[in-house]
Amino acid sequence: MDLSLILLLVVVALVVLVVAAYNRLVRSRVRVDEGWAQIDTQLQRRHDLIPNLVESVKGYAAHERETFAEVTAARAKAISVQAPGELAEAENGLTQALGKLLAITENYPDLKADANFRQLQEELAHTENMVAGARGNYNASVRAYDELRQVFPSSLIASTFGFTGREYFEVETVDVRRAPDVSF
């Protein structure tokens, strides 16, 4: 076999390997972006429910202004950030503020019996489950993408073409999930 033909086959094989590795990286990055879009959609739904929940509680517990202000401020902060790490921190703060709001409702049996309030609570619980599922999907996609970026030979392609790492979207420890202590 001619040396130039062998060299041509080696070059073609290398080009095919580079293109295949590049395409795997792009597909993986797209899955990460899709996972983030799912989180964003669920968080937007959560953010849209919160004003309705606050208004429902306000009707029964108008004197709890500090808690309402805290929930409103935490929601505004969560809406304003985009990076996964900052957003996770803001969402943790919002979760704590919502915990205080929901703890207040324990003192108002009429509110707990209100059909509108119960429906909002159920929607919020469903949305929280959807956020958790989307977060798990996103974090799995980030793990797969980062793994692909770091293994040889795709690590060479990733560094050459500027494929950068992605941040996980992590909630804090169990303390965030625990209902806050509220005293009046």
C-alpha positions as CSV (number, residue, x, y, z in Angstrom):
1,M,0.0,0.0,0.0
2,D,1.2,3.4,-0.8
3,L,2.5,5.6,2.1
4,S,0.4,8.6,1.1
5,L,-2.8,6.4,1.1
6,I,-2.0,5.2,4.6
7,L,-1.3,8.7,5.8
8,L,-4.6,9.9,4.2
9,L,-6.5,7.1,6.0
10,V,-4.9,8.0,9.3
11,V,-5.8,11.7,8.8
12,V,-9.4,10.8,7.8
13,A,-9.7,8.5,10.9
14,L,-8.4,11.3,13.2
15,V,-10.9,13.8,11.7
16,V,-13.8,11.3,12.2
17,L,-12.7,10.8,15.8
18,V,-12.5,14.5,16.4
19,V,-15.9,15.2,14.9
20,A,-17.5,12.3,16.8
21,A,-16.0,13.5,20.1
22,Y,-17.0,17.1,19.4
23,N,-20.6,16.0,18.6
24,R,-20.8,14.0,21.8
25,L,-19.7,17.1,23.8
26,V,-22.3,19.3,22.0
27,R,-25.1,16.8,22.6
28,S,-24.1,16.5,26.3
29,R,-24.0,20.3,26.7
30,V,-27.4,20.6,25.0
31,R,-28.8,18.1,27.6
32,V,-27.4,20.3,30.4
33,D,-29.0,23.4,28.9
34,E,-32.3,21.5,28.5
35,G,-32.1,20.4,32.1
36,W,-31.5,24.0,33.2
37,A,-34.5,25.1,31.2
38,Q,-36.7,22.5,33.0
39,I,-35.5,23.9,36.4
40,D,-36.2,27.4,35.2
41,T,-39.7,26.6,34.1
42,Q,-40.5,24.9,37.5
43,L,-39.0,27.8,39.5
44,Q,-41.0,30.3,37.4
45,R,-44.1,28.3,38.3
46,R,-43.1,28.4,42.0
47,H,-42.4,32.1,41.8
48,D,-45.8,32.7,40.2
49,L,-47.6,30.8,43.0
50,I,-46.0,32.7,45.8
51,P,-47.9,36.0,45.5
52,N,-51.2,34.1,45.5
53,L,-50.2,32.2,48.6
54,V,-49.1,35.4,50.4
55,E,-52.4,37.1,49.5
56,S,-54.4,34.2,50.8
57,V,-52.5,34.3,54.1
58,K,-52.7,38.1,54.3
59,G,-56.5,37.9,54.4
60,Y,-56.3,35.9,57.6
61,A,-53.1,37.2,59.2
62,A,-52.7,40.8,58.2
63,H,-50.5,41.6,61.1
64,E,-47.7,39.2,59.9
65,R,-46.2,42.0,57.7
66,E,-42.6,41.1,58.5
67,T,-43.0,37.5,57.2
68,F,-44.8,38.7,54.1
69,A,-42.0,41.2,53.4
70,E,-39.4,38.5,53.9
71,V,-41.2,36.1,51.4
72,T,-41.5,39.0,48.9
73,A,-37.9,40.0,49.2
74,A,-36.7,36.3,48.9
75,R,-38.9,35.8,45.8
76,A,-37.5,39.0,44.2
77,K,-33.9,37.9,44.9
78,A,-34.6,34.4,43.4
79,I,-36.1,35.9,40.3
80,S,-33.1,38.2,39.8
81,V,-30.3,35.7,39.7
82,Q,-29.4,33.2,37.0
83,A,-26.2,31.3,37.9
84,P,-26.9,27.9,39.4
85,G,-24.9,28.5,42.5
86,E,-26.4,31.9,43.2
87,L,-29.9,30.7,42.3
88,A,-29.6,27.7,44.6
89,E,-28.7,30.0,47.4
90,A,-31.6,32.4,46.6
91,E,-34.0,29.5,46.4
92,N,-32.8,28.1,49.7
93,G,-33.6,31.6,51.2
94,L,-37.0,31.5,49.6
95,T,-37.7,28.0,50.9
96,Q,-36.9,29.2,54.4
97,A,-39.2,32.3,54.0
98,L,-42.0,30.1,52.7
99,G,-41.5,27.7,55.6
100,K,-42.1,30.6,58.0
101,L,-45.2,31.7,56.0
102,L,-46.6,28.2,56.1
103,A,-45.8,27.9,59.8
104,I,-48.0,31.0,60.5
105,T,-50.9,29.2,58.9
106,E,-50.9,26.7,61.7
107,N,-52.4,29.4,63.9
108,Y,-55.3,30.0,61.6
109,P,-57.7,27.0,61.3
110,D,-60.0,29.0,59.1
111,L,-57.2,29.6,56.6
112,K,-56.2,26.0,56.7
113,A,-59.8,25.1,55.9
114,D,-60.0,27.6,53.0
115,A,-60.3,25.7,49.7
116,N,-58.3,28.3,47.7
117,F,-55.4,28.1,50.2
118,R,-55.4,24.3,50.3
119,Q,-55.3,24.3,46.5
120,L,-52.4,26.7,46.5
121,Q,-50.6,24.6,49.0
122,E,-51.1,21.5,46.9
123,E,-49.8,23.3,43.8
124,L,-46.8,24.5,45.7
125,A,-46.0,21.0,47.0
126,H,-46.4,19.6,43.4
127,T,-44.2,22.3,42.1
128,E,-41.6,21.6,44.7
129,N,-41.6,17.9,43.6
130,M,-41.2,19.0,40.0
131,V,-38.3,21.3,40.9
132,A,-36.6,18.4,42.7
133,G,-37.0,16.1,39.7
134,A,-35.7,18.8,37.3
135,R,-32.8,19.5,39.6
136,G,-31.9,15.8,39.7
137,N,-32.1,15.6,35.9
138,Y,-30.0,18.7,35.5
139,N,-27.3,17.6,38.0
140,A,-27.1,14.2,36.2
141,S,-26.7,15.9,32.9
142,V,-24.0,18.2,34.4
143,R,-22.2,15.1,35.8
144,A,-22.3,13.3,32.4
145,Y,-21.1,16.4,30.6
146,D,-18.3,17.1,33.0
147,E,-17.2,13.5,32.9
148,L,-17.2,13.6,29.1
149,R,-15.2,16.8,29.2
150,Q,-12.6,15.3,31.5
151,V,-11.9,11.8,29.9
152,F,-9.4,11.2,27.3
153,P,-9.5,11.8,24.3
154,S,-12.6,14.0,24.5
155,S,-10.8,16.2,27.0
156,L,-8.5,17.3,24.2
157,I,-11.4,18.3,22.1
158,A,-13.2,20.0,25.0
159,S,-10.2,22.1,25.8
160,T,-9.5,22.9,22.2
161,F,-13.0,24.1,21.5
162,G,-13.7,25.8,24.8
163,F,-16.2,23.4,26.4
164,T,-16.3,24.7,30.0
165,G,-17.6,23.1,33.1
166,R,-21.1,23.7,34.5
167,E,-22.2,24.3,38.0
168,Y,-24.5,21.9,39.9
169,F,-27.8,23.1,41.3
170,E,-27.7,22.0,44.9
171,V,-29.9,22.7,47.8
172,E,-28.4,23.1,51.2
173,T,-28.5,20.4,53.9
174,V,-31.6,19.0,55.5
175,D,-31.7,22.2,57.7
176,V,-33.2,24.0,54.8
177,R,-36.0,21.5,54.5
178,R,-36.7,21.6,58.2
179,A,-39.6,23.9,59.2
180,P,-38.2,27.1,60.7
181,D,-38.8,27.9,64.4
182,V,-41.3,30.8,64.5
183,S,-42.2,32.6,67.7
184,F,-44.6,35.5,68.2
